[in-house]
Amino acid sequence: MTLDTEKDIYEGAYVSVDSSIVPINGNQKVIRGINGANYVRVTRSTIDSKMSHIEWIQNSDIKCNIPRRLIEGSMCAFFRNYMENVKTFISNHPNEYP
């Protein structure tokens, strides 16, 4: 995440990568999907200065027939968790993110 103090915007881009801390999938034929680049932008609300406007663009390629409600539910849980982590990170770095 970066902060543009002139525009009052937090923004960040990220992409999933293979990691040595994640166990290798023994059955390479089972792939549920591939995550591409993602972008998050948080701006101050123009209606209420104590609120924020969050935009999240996600590029994912789902490779199988997963029920839509399951995807929506897991995406909501992921997003809530992600925003809690952003909030914690910002709180832990008050000099960098005023």
Biopython code that builds the backbone (N, CA, C, O; Angstrom):
import numpy as np
from Bio.PDB.StructureBuilder import StructureBuilder

atoms = [
    (1, "MET", "N", (0.850, -1.176, 0.000)),
    (1, "MET", "CA", (0.000, 0.000, 0.000)),
    (1, "MET", "C", (0.893, 1.236, 0.000)),
    (1, "MET", "O", (1.941, 1.274, 0.645)),
    (2, "THR", "N", (0.453, 2.224, -0.729)),
    (2, "THR", "CA", (1.140, 3.509, -0.724)),
    (2, "THR", "C", (0.113, 4.592, -0.414)),
    (2, "THR", "O", (-1.085, 4.410, -0.632)),
    (3, "LEU", "N", (0.590, 5.698, 0.087)),
    (3, "LEU", "CA", (-0.278, 6.818, 0.429)),
    (3, "LEU", "C", (0.100, 8.019, -0.415)),
    (3, "LEU", "O", (1.261, 8.427, -0.444)),
    (4, "ASP", "N", (-0.874, 8.581, -1.097)),
    (4, "ASP", "CA", (-0.698, 9.831, -1.827)),
    (4, "ASP", "C", (-1.372, 10.904, -0.980)),
    (4, "ASP", "O", (-2.596, 11.038, -1.005)),
    (5, "THR", "N", (-0.578, 11.673, -0.225)),
    (5, "THR", "CA", (-1.149, 12.651, 0.704)),
    (5, "THR", "C", (-1.810, 13.822, -0.013)),
    (5, "THR", "O", (-2.729, 14.435, 0.530)),
    (6, "GLU", "N", (-1.356, 14.144, -1.227)),
    (6, "GLU", "CA", (-1.978, 15.241, -1.969)),
    (6, "GLU", "C", (-3.395, 14.885, -2.398)),
    (6, "GLU", "O", (-4.295, 15.723, -2.349)),
    (7, "LYS", "N", (-3.589, 13.639, -2.818)),
    (7, "LYS", "CA", (-4.909, 13.191, -3.265)),
    (7, "LYS", "C", (-5.681, 12.480, -2.159)),
    (7, "LYS", "O", (-6.860, 12.167, -2.323)),
    (8, "ASP", "N", (-5.006, 12.222, -1.018)),
    (8, "ASP", "CA", (-5.620, 11.526, 0.113)),
    (8, "ASP", "C", (-6.134, 10.136, -0.303)),
    (8, "ASP", "O", (-7.286, 9.780, -0.056)),
    (9, "ILE", "N", (-5.241, 9.368, -0.940)),
    (9, "ILE", "CA", (-5.595, 8.042, -1.450)),
    (9, "ILE", "C", (-4.571, 7.009, -0.987)),
    (9, "ILE", "O", (-3.364, 7.207, -1.127)),
    (10, "TYR", "N", (-5.071, 5.904, -0.435)),
    (10, "TYR", "CA", (-4.242, 4.715, -0.224)),
    (10, "TYR", "C", (-4.483, 3.819, -1.429)),
    (10, "TYR", "O", (-5.629, 3.618, -1.828)),
    (11, "GLU", "N", (-3.424, 3.279, -2.011)),
    (11, "GLU", "CA", (-3.636, 2.340, -3.100)),
    (11, "GLU", "C", (-2.536, 1.291, -3.101)),
    (11, "GLU", "O", (-1.425, 1.514, -2.620)),
    (12, "GLY", "N", (-2.885, 0.145, -3.657)),
    (12, "GLY", "CA", (-1.921, -0.937, -3.728)),
    (12, "GLY", "C", (-2.292, -1.925, -4.808)),
    (12, "GLY", "O", (-3.465, -2.113, -5.128)),
    (13, "ALA", "N", (-1.280, -2.547, -5.360)),
    (13, "ALA", "CA", (-1.480, -3.595, -6.362)),
    (13, "ALA", "C", (-0.712, -4.817, -5.890)),
    (13, "ALA", "O", (0.361, -4.693, -5.299)),
    (14, "TYR", "N", (-1.252, -5.978, -6.147)),
    (14, "TYR", "CA", (-0.568, -7.202, -5.743)),
    (14, "TYR", "C", (-0.951, -8.328, -6.683)),
    (14, "TYR", "O", (-1.941, -8.249, -7.411)),
    (15, "VAL", "N", (-0.148, -9.370, -6.652)),
    (15, "VAL", "CA", (-0.395, -10.542, -7.483)),
    (15, "VAL", "C", (0.018, -11.777, -6.687)),
    (15, "VAL", "O", (0.990, -11.731, -5.933)),
    (16, "SER", "N", (-0.707, -12.870, -6.849)),
    (16, "SER", "CA", (-0.366, -14.122, -6.184)),
    (16, "SER", "C", (0.862, -14.731, -6.853)),
    (16, "SER", "O", (1.006, -14.689, -8.075)),
    (17, "VAL", "N", (1.732, -15.290, -6.041)),
    (17, "VAL", "CA", (2.934, -15.949, -6.565)),
    (17, "VAL", "C", (3.106, -17.298, -5.883)),
    (17, "VAL", "O", (2.573, -17.523, -4.796)),
    (18, "ASP", "N", (3.846, -18.190, -6.520)),
    (18, "ASP", "CA", (4.189, -19.454, -5.880)),
    (18, "ASP", "C", (5.114, -19.161, -4.712)),
    (18, "ASP", "O", (5.958, -18.268, -4.784)),
    (19, "SER", "N", (4.948, -19.923, -3.629)),
    (19, "SER", "CA", (5.740, -19.686, -2.434)),
    (19, "SER", "C", (6.270, -20.999, -1.881)),
    (19, "SER", "O", (5.594, -22.026, -1.940)),
    (20, "SER", "N", (7.473, -20.961, -1.349)),
    (20, "SER", "CA", (8.062, -22.160, -0.763)),
    (20, "SER", "C", (7.408, -22.526, 0.570)),
    (20, "SER", "O", (7.578, -23.651, 1.040)),
    (21, "ILE", "N", (6.662, -21.602, 1.194)),
    (21, "ILE", "CA", (6.022, -21.918, 2.472)),
    (21, "ILE", "C", (4.699, -22.658, 2.293)),
    (21, "ILE", "O", (4.150, -23.188, 3.259)),
    (22, "VAL", "N", (4.186, -22.698, 1.067)),
    (22, "VAL", "CA", (2.942, -23.414, 0.778)),
    (22, "VAL", "C", (3.303, -24.794, 0.240)),
    (22, "VAL", "O", (4.130, -24.907, -0.664)),
    (23, "PRO", "N", (2.688, -25.854, 0.789)),
    (23, "PRO", "CA", (3.001, -27.195, 0.291)),
    (23, "PRO", "C", (2.701, -27.325, -1.202)),
    (23, "PRO", "O", (1.734, -26.750, -1.703)),
    (24, "ILE", "N", (3.527, -28.075, -1.895)),
    (24, "ILE", "CA", (3.341, -28.295, -3.330)),
    (24, "ILE", "C", (2.129, -29.182, -3.544)),
    (24, "ILE", "O", (1.943, -30.174, -2.839)),
    (25, "ASN", "N", (1.305, -28.823, -4.517)),
    (25, "ASN", "CA", (0.128, -29.607, -4.869)),
    (25, "ASN", "C", (0.599, -30.866, -5.599)),
    (25, "ASN", "O", (1.126, -30.782, -6.708)),
    (26, "GLY", "N", (0.407, -32.036, -4.974)),
    (26, "GLY", "CA", (0.844, -33.297, -5.566)),
    (26, "GLY", "C", (0.083, -33.669, -6.818)),
    (26, "GLY", "O", (0.615, -34.370, -7.679)),
    (27, "ASN", "N", (-1.157, -33.212, -6.937)),
    (27, "ASN", "CA", (-1.973, -33.516, -8.105)),
    (27, "ASN", "C", (-2.118, -32.244, -8.933)),
    (27, "ASN", "O", (-3.062, -31.481, -8.727)),
    (28, "GLN", "N", (-1.217, -32.011, -9.846)),
    (28, "GLN", "CA", (-1.212, -30.777, -10.634)),
    (28, "GLN", "C", (-2.408, -30.662, -11.571)),
    (28, "GLN", "O", (-2.602, -29.618, -12.193)),
    (29, "LYS", "N", (-3.217, -31.721, -11.683)),
    (29, "LYS", "CA", (-4.396, -31.667, -12.551)),
    (29, "LYS", "C", (-5.548, -30.918, -11.896)),
    (29, "LYS", "O", (-6.480, -30.499, -12.583)),
    (30, "VAL", "N", (-5.499, -30.744, -10.571)),
    (30, "VAL", "CA", (-6.574, -30.080, -9.844)),
    (30, "VAL", "C", (-6.201, -28.613, -9.640)),
    (30, "VAL", "O", (-5.404, -28.280, -8.762)),
    (31, "ILE", "N", (-6.780, -27.755, -10.452)),
    (31, "ILE", "CA", (-6.557, -26.315, -10.333)),
    (31, "ILE", "C", (-7.933, -25.658, -10.290)),
    (31, "ILE", "O", (-8.695, -25.738, -11.253)),
    (32, "ARG", "N", (-8.249, -25.004, -9.164)),
    (32, "ARG", "CA", (-9.559, -24.363, -9.032)),
    (32, "ARG", "C", (-9.627, -23.028, -9.735)),
    (32, "ARG", "O", (-10.703, -22.588, -10.140)),
    (33, "GLY", "N", (-8.490, -22.383, -9.881)),
    (33, "GLY", "CA", (-8.476, -21.089, -10.538)),
    (33, "GLY", "C", (-7.099, -20.471, -10.489)),
    (33, "GLY", "O", (-6.208, -20.954, -9.790)),
    (34, "ILE", "N", (-6.936, -19.404, -11.232)),
    (34, "ILE", "CA", (-5.663, -18.691, -11.277)),
    (34, "ILE", "C", (-5.946, -17.227, -10.971)),
    (34, "ILE", "O", (-6.807, -16.607, -11.595)),
    (35, "ASN", "N", (-5.212, -16.681, -10.001)),
    (35, "ASN", "CA", (-5.355, -15.271, -9.653)),
    (35, "ASN", "C", (-4.377, -14.441, -10.457)),
    (35, "ASN", "O", (-3.193, -14.765, -10.548)),
    (36, "GLY", "N", (-4.879, -13.377, -11.032)),
    (36, "GLY", "CA", (-4.027, -12.428, -11.743)),
    (36, "GLY", "C", (-3.743, -11.233, -10.849)),
    (36, "GLY", "O", (-3.784, -11.338, -9.623)),
    (37, "ALA", "N", (-3.460, -10.116, -11.462)),
    (37, "ALA", "CA", (-3.168, -8.894, -10.714)),
    (37, "ALA", "C", (-4.434, -8.362, -10.042)),
    (37, "ALA", "O", (-5.538, -8.519, -10.563)),
    (38, "ASN", "N", (-4.258, -7.737, -8.888)),
    (38, "ASN", "CA", (-5.352, -7.141, -8.130)),
    (38, "ASN", "C", (-4.978, -5.706, -7.776)),
    (38, "ASN", "O", (-3.799, -5.374, -7.646)),
    (39, "TYR", "N", (-5.989, -4.863, -7.623)),
    (39, "TYR", "CA", (-5.763, -3.457, -7.308)),
    (39, "TYR", "C", (-6.781, -3.022, -6.259)),
    (39, "TYR", "O", (-7.971, -3.315, -6.374)),
    (40, "VAL", "N", (-6.300, -2.321, -5.237)),
    (40, "VAL", "CA", (-7.171, -1.793, -4.184)),
    (40, "VAL", "C", (-6.893, -0.296, -4.056)),
    (40, "VAL", "O", (-5.741, 0.134, -4.006)),
    (41, "ARG", "N", (-7.980, 0.493, -4.005)),
    (41, "ARG", "CA", (-7.848, 1.935, -3.790)),
    (41, "ARG", "C", (-8.840, 2.347, -2.718)),
    (41, "ARG", "O", (-10.021, 2.006, -2.782)),
    (42, "VAL", "N", (-8.346, 3.088, -1.727)),
    (42, "VAL", "CA", (-9.184, 3.569, -0.631)),
    (42, "VAL", "C", (-9.106, 5.090, -0.628)),
    (42, "VAL", "O", (-8.025, 5.669, -0.520)),
    (43, "THR", "N", (-10.275, 5.732, -0.751)),
    (43, "THR", "CA", (-10.345, 7.191, -0.732)),
    (43, "THR", "C", (-11.313, 7.639, 0.363)),
    (43, "THR", "O", (-12.202, 6.893, 0.772)),
    (44, "ARG", "N", (-11.120, 8.858, 0.820)),
    (44, "ARG", "CA", (-12.024, 9.402, 1.843)),
    (44, "ARG", "C", (-13.391, 9.651, 1.215)),
    (44, "ARG", "O", (-13.487, 10.148, 0.093)),
    (45, "SER", "N", (-14.433, 9.306, 1.937)),
    (45, "SER", "CA", (-15.793, 9.524, 1.450)),
    (45, "SER", "C", (-16.068, 11.018, 1.333)),
    (45, "SER", "O", (-15.675, 11.799, 2.199)),
    (46, "THR", "N", (-16.742, 11.407, 0.262)),
    (46, "THR", "CA", (-17.119, 12.813, 0.097)),
    (46, "THR", "C", (-18.367, 13.153, 0.908)),
    (46, "THR", "O", (-18.686, 14.325, 1.105)),
    (47, "ILE", "N", (-19.071, 12.122, 1.379)),
    (47, "ILE", "CA", (-20.300, 12.318, 2.147)),
    (47, "ILE", "C", (-20.019, 12.394, 3.643)),
    (47, "ILE", "O", (-20.603, 13.221, 4.345)),
    (48, "ASP", "N", (-19.122, 11.527, 4.138)),
    (48, "ASP", "CA", (-18.808, 11.460, 5.565)),
    (48, "ASP", "C", (-17.301, 11.272, 5.717)),
    (48, "ASP", "O", (-16.770, 10.240, 5.307)),
    (49, "SER", "N", (-16.605, 12.247, 6.296)),
    (49, "SER", "CA", (-15.143, 12.195, 6.392)),
    (49, "SER", "C", (-14.637, 11.067, 7.293)),
    (49, "SER", "O", (-13.448, 10.748, 7.266)),
    (50, "LYS", "N", (-15.522, 10.458, 8.090)),
    (50, "LYS", "CA", (-15.125, 9.325, 8.931)),
    (50, "LYS", "C", (-15.248, 7.998, 8.192)),
    (50, "LYS", "O", (-14.906, 6.945, 8.732)),
    (51, "MET", "N", (-15.734, 8.052, 6.967)),
    (51, "MET", "CA", (-15.924, 6.840, 6.165)),
    (51, "MET", "C", (-14.964, 6.859, 4.976)),
    (51, "MET", "O", (-14.395, 7.892, 4.623)),
    (52, "SER", "N", (-14.805, 5.681, 4.375)),
    (52, "SER", "CA", (-13.945, 5.553, 3.198)),
    (52, "SER", "C", (-14.702, 4.893, 2.063)),
    (52, "SER", "O", (-15.677, 4.174, 2.278)),
    (53, "HIS", "N", (-14.239, 5.147, 0.864)),
    (53, "HIS", "CA", (-14.767, 4.501, -0.340)),
    (53, "HIS", "C", (-13.686, 3.533, -0.810)),
    (53, "HIS", "O", (-12.544, 3.933, -1.033)),
    (54, "ILE", "N", (-14.046, 2.264, -0.960)),
    (54, "ILE", "CA", (-13.078, 1.235, -1.317)),
    (54, "ILE", "C", (-13.406, 0.683, -2.692)),
    (54, "ILE", "O", (-14.545, 0.306, -2.968)),
    (55, "GLU", "N", (-12.401, 0.640, -3.548)),
    (55, "GLU", "CA", (-12.539, 0.018, -4.869)),
    (55, "GLU", "C", (-11.558, -1.149, -4.925)),
    (55, "GLU", "O", (-10.397, -1.018, -4.539)),
    (56, "TRP", "N", (-12.033, -2.275, -5.405)),
    (56, "TRP", "CA", (-11.196, -3.465, -5.490)),
    (56, "TRP", "C", (-11.427, -4.105, -6.843)),
    (56, "TRP", "O", (-12.544, -4.512, -7.161)),
    (57, "ILE", "N", (-10.387, -4.193, -7.630)),
    (57, "ILE", "CA", (-10.463, -4.840, -8.936)),
    (57, "ILE", "C", (-9.648, -6.119, -8.841)),
    (57, "ILE", "O", (-8.453, -6.092, -8.548)),
    (58, "GLN", "N", (-10.308, -7.227, -9.091)),
    (58, "GLN", "CA", (-9.644, -8.519, -8.985)),
    (58, "GLN", "C", (-9.709, -9.239, -10.322)),
    (58, "GLN", "O", (-10.751, -9.253, -10.978)),
    (59, "ASN", "N", (-8.604, -9.832, -10.720)),
    (59, "ASN", "CA", (-8.523, -10.595, -11.957)),
    (59, "ASN", "C", (-8.327, -12.064, -11.592)),
    (59, "ASN", "O", (-7.218, -12.477, -11.254)),
    (60, "SER", "N", (-9.396, -12.850, -11.658)),
    (60, "SER", "CA", (-9.328, -14.279, -11.346)),
    (60, "SER", "C", (-9.955, -15.080, -12.473)),
    (60, "SER", "O", (-10.949, -14.668, -13.072)),
    (61, "ASP", "N", (-9.365, -16.217, -12.747)),
    (61, "ASP", "CA", (-9.869, -17.124, -13.773)),
    (61, "ASP", "C", (-10.281, -18.416, -13.070)),
    (61, "ASP", "O", (-9.433, -19.254, -12.764)),
    (62, "ILE", "N", (-11.591, -18.581, -12.812)),
    (62, "ILE", "CA", (-12.104, -19.776, -12.140)),
    (62, "ILE", "C", (-12.156, -20.905, -13.157)),
    (62, "ILE", "O", (-12.746, -20.766, -14.228)),
    (63, "LYS", "N", (-11.529, -22.033, -12.807)),
    (63, "LYS", "CA", (-11.366, -23.129, -13.763)),
    (63, "LYS", "C", (-12.412, -24.236, -13.654)),
    (63, "LYS", "O", (-12.375, -25.177, -14.447)),
    (64, "CYS", "N", (-13.323, -24.159, -12.724)),
    (64, "CYS", "CA", (-14.309, -25.237, -12.601)),
    (64, "CYS", "C", (-15.659, -24.649, -12.194)),
    (64, "CYS", "O", (-15.773, -23.449, -11.945)),
    (65, "ASN", "N", (-16.660, -25.489, -12.132)),
    (65, "ASN", "CA", (-18.018, -25.046, -11.800)),
    (65, "ASN", "C", (-18.205, -24.994, -10.288)),
    (65, "ASN", "O", (-18.694, -25.947, -9.681)),
    (66, "ILE", "N", (-17.820, -23.893, -9.697)),
    (66, "ILE", "CA", (-18.013, -23.674, -8.267)),
    (66, "ILE", "C", (-19.301, -22.873, -8.117)),
    (66, "ILE", "O", (-19.499, -21.890, -8.830)),
    (67, "PRO", "N", (-20.188, -23.279, -7.194)),
    (67, "PRO", "CA", (-21.437, -22.524, -7.016)),
    (67, "PRO", "C", (-21.177, -21.041, -6.742)),
    (67, "PRO", "O", (-20.305, -20.688, -5.948)),
    (68, "ARG", "N", (-21.938, -20.189, -7.403)),
    (68, "ARG", "CA", (-21.766, -18.738, -7.304)),
    (68, "ARG", "C", (-21.820, -18.247, -5.856)),
    (68, "ARG", "O", (-21.023, -17.394, -5.465)),
    (69, "ARG", "N", (-22.749, -18.773, -5.058)),
    (69, "ARG", "CA", (-22.870, -18.317, -3.663)),
    (69, "ARG", "C", (-21.638, -18.672, -2.841)),
    (69, "ARG", "O", (-21.261, -17.929, -1.935)),
    (70, "LEU", "N", (-21.013, -19.798, -3.151)),
    (70, "LEU", "CA", (-19.787, -20.180, -2.452)),
    (70, "LEU", "C", (-18.671, -19.186, -2.771)),
    (70, "LEU", "O", (-17.933, -18.765, -1.879)),
    (71, "ILE", "N", (-18.553, -18.818, -4.032)),
    (71, "ILE", "CA", (-17.537, -17.836, -4.428)),
    (71, "ILE", "C", (-17.829, -16.486, -3.779)),
    (71, "ILE", "O", (-16.928, -15.858, -3.223)),
    (72, "GLU", "N", (-19.076, -16.039, -3.847)),
    (72, "GLU", "CA", (-19.434, -14.741, -3.265)),
    (72, "GLU", "C", (-19.173, -14.722, -1.762)),
    (72, "GLU", "O", (-18.655, -13.738, -1.234)),
    (73, "GLY", "N", (-19.532, -15.808, -1.071)),
    (73, "GLY", "CA", (-19.310, -15.878, 0.375)),
    (73, "GLY", "C", (-17.836, -15.857, 0.733)),
    (73, "GLY", "O", (-17.426, -15.159, 1.659)),
    (74, "SER", "N", (-17.041, -16.621, 0.000)),
    (74, "SER", "CA", (-15.611, -16.659, 0.307)),
    (74, "SER", "C", (-14.939, -15.337, -0.067)),
    (74, "SER", "O", (-13.998, -14.916, 0.605)),
    (75, "MET", "N", (-15.407, -14.678, -1.127)),
    (75, "MET", "CA", (-14.840, -13.387, -1.503)),
    (75, "MET", "C", (-15.165, -12.329, -0.449)),
    (75, "MET", "O", (-14.319, -11.494, -0.127)),
    (76, "CYS", "N", (-16.381, -12.361, 0.086)),
    (76, "CYS", "CA", (-16.752, -11.409, 1.146)),
    (76, "CYS", "C", (-15.885, -11.624, 2.381)),
    (76, "CYS", "O", (-15.400, -10.664, 2.979)),
    (77, "ALA", "N", (-15.691, -12.886, 2.762)),
    (77, "ALA", "CA", (-14.859, -13.196, 3.931)),
    (77, "ALA", "C", (-13.416, -12.749, 3.684)),
    (77, "ALA", "O", (-12.786, -12.165, 4.565)),
    (78, "PHE", "N", (-12.897, -13.022, 2.487)),
    (78, "PHE", "CA", (-11.534, -12.602, 2.144)),
    (78, "PHE", "C", (-11.409, -11.087, 2.223)),
    (78, "PHE", "O", (-10.445, -10.569, 2.786)),
    (79, "PHE", "N", (-12.386, -10.373, 1.656)),
    (79, "PHE", "CA", (-12.306, -8.918, 1.614)),
    (79, "PHE", "C", (-12.384, -8.322, 3.015)),
    (79, "PHE", "O", (-11.636, -7.399, 3.336)),
    (80, "ARG", "N", (-13.286, -8.843, 3.856)),
    (80, "ARG", "CA", (-13.361, -8.358, 5.241)),
    (80, "ARG", "C", (-12.024, -8.557, 5.952)),
    (80, "ARG", "O", (-11.527, -7.654, 6.625)),
    (81, "ASN", "N", (-11.452, -9.747, 5.797)),
    (81, "ASN", "CA", (-10.175, -10.059, 6.426)),
    (81, "ASN", "C", (-9.076, -9.153, 5.876)),
    (81, "ASN", "O", (-8.247, -8.646, 6.633)),
    (82, "TYR", "N", (-9.070, -8.953, 4.573)),
    (82, "TYR", "CA", (-8.071, -8.094, 3.936)),
    (82, "TYR", "C", (-8.145, -6.675, 4.500)),
    (82, "TYR", "O", (-7.118, -6.085, 4.835)),
    (83, "MET", "N", (-9.350, -6.131, 4.605)),
    (83, "MET", "CA", (-9.502, -4.764, 5.097)),
    (83, "MET", "C", (-9.136, -4.653, 6.577)),
    (83, "MET", "O", (-8.602, -3.629, 7.001)),
    (84, "GLU", "N", (-9.414, -5.691, 7.366)),
    (84, "GLU", "CA", (-8.981, -5.687, 8.769)),
    (84, "GLU", "C", (-7.456, -5.667, 8.847)),
    (84, "GLU", "O", (-6.882, -4.974, 9.687)),
    (85, "ASN", "N", (-6.802, -6.430, 7.970)),
    (85, "ASN", "CA", (-5.339, -6.442, 7.938)),
    (85, "ASN", "C", (-4.781, -5.092, 7.503)),
    (85, "ASN", "O", (-3.768, -4.644, 8.040)),
    (86, "VAL", "N", (-5.424, -4.438, 6.541)),
    (86, "VAL", "CA", (-4.996, -3.099, 6.117)),
    (86, "VAL", "C", (-5.153, -2.123, 7.280)),
    (86, "VAL", "O", (-4.261, -1.317, 7.543)),
    (87, "LYS", "N", (-6.280, -2.198, 7.970)),
    (87, "LYS", "CA", (-6.533, -1.320, 9.119)),
    (87, "LYS", "C", (-5.468, -1.519, 10.201)),
    (87, "LYS", "O", (-4.953, -0.549, 10.755)),
    (88, "THR", "N", (-5.143, -2.775, 10.497)),
    (88, "THR", "CA", (-4.117, -3.087, 11.497)),
    (88, "THR", "C", (-2.757, -2.566, 11.049)),
    (88, "THR", "O", (-2.023, -1.971, 11.839)),
    (89, "PHE", "N", (-2.425, -2.790, 9.781)),
    (89, "PHE", "CA", (-1.139, -2.322, 9.252)),
    (89, "PHE", "C", (-1.020, -0.810, 9.373)),
    (89, "PHE", "O", (0.009, -0.300, 9.818)),
    (90, "ILE", "N", (-2.059, -0.096, 8.983)),
    (90, "ILE", "CA", (-2.036, 1.365, 9.051)),
    (90, "ILE", "C", (-1.933, 1.830, 10.504)),
    (90, "ILE", "O", (-1.203, 2.777, 10.801)),
    (91, "SER", "N", (-2.657, 1.171, 11.409)),
    (91, "SER", "CA", (-2.596, 1.525, 12.832)),
    (91, "SER", "C", (-1.201, 1.297, 13.409)),
    (91, "SER", "O", (-0.762, 2.039, 14.287)),
    (92, "ASN", "N", (-0.507, 0.273, 12.915)),
    (92, "ASN", "CA", (0.837, -0.049, 13.409)),
    (92, "ASN", "C", (1.925, 0.823, 12.789)),
    (92, "ASN", "O", (3.077, 0.760, 13.218)),
    (93, "HIS", "N", (1.584, 1.630, 11.795)),
    (93, "HIS", "CA", (2.545, 2.513, 11.130)),
    (93, "HIS", "C", (1.992, 3.943, 11.072)),
    (93, "HIS", "O", (1.825, 4.493, 9.984)),
    (94, "PRO", "N", (1.705, 4.552, 12.236)),
    (94, "PRO", "CA", (1.045, 5.865, 12.243)),
    (94, "PRO", "C", (1.875, 6.987, 11.616)),
    (94, "PRO", "O", (1.310, 7.957, 11.110)),
    (95, "ASN", "N", (3.195, 6.871, 11.640)),
    (95, "ASN", "CA", (4.025, 7.927, 11.046)),
    (95, "ASN", "C", (4.039, 7.862, 9.526)),
    (95, "ASN", "O", (4.197, 8.884, 8.859)),
    (96, "GLU", "N", (3.871, 6.657, 8.975)),
    (96, "GLU", "CA", (3.886, 6.487, 7.528)),
    (96, "GLU", "C", (2.506, 6.711, 6.915)),
    (96, "GLU", "O", (2.390, 7.149, 5.770)),
    (97, "TYR", "N", (1.456, 6.403, 7.691)),
    (97, "TYR", "CA", (0.078, 6.494, 7.197)),
    (97, "TYR", "C", (-0.754, 7.318, 8.177)),
    (97, "TYR", "O", (-1.437, 6.761, 9.036)),
    (98, "PRO", "N", (-0.697, 8.654, 8.047)),
    (98, "PRO", "CA", (-1.398, 9.528, 9.017)),
    (98, "PRO", "C", (-2.912, 9.428, 8.933)),
    (98, "PRO", "O", (-3.617, 10.102, 9.683)),
]
sb = StructureBuilder()
sb.init_structure("model")
sb.init_model(0)
sb.init_chain("A")
sb.init_seg("    ")
for serial, (resi, resn, name, xyz) in enumerate(atoms, 1):
    if name == "N":
        sb.init_residue(resn, " ", resi, " ")
    sb.init_atom(name, np.array(xyz, "f"), 0.0, 1.0, " ", f" {name:<3s}", serial, name[0])
structure = sb.get_structure()
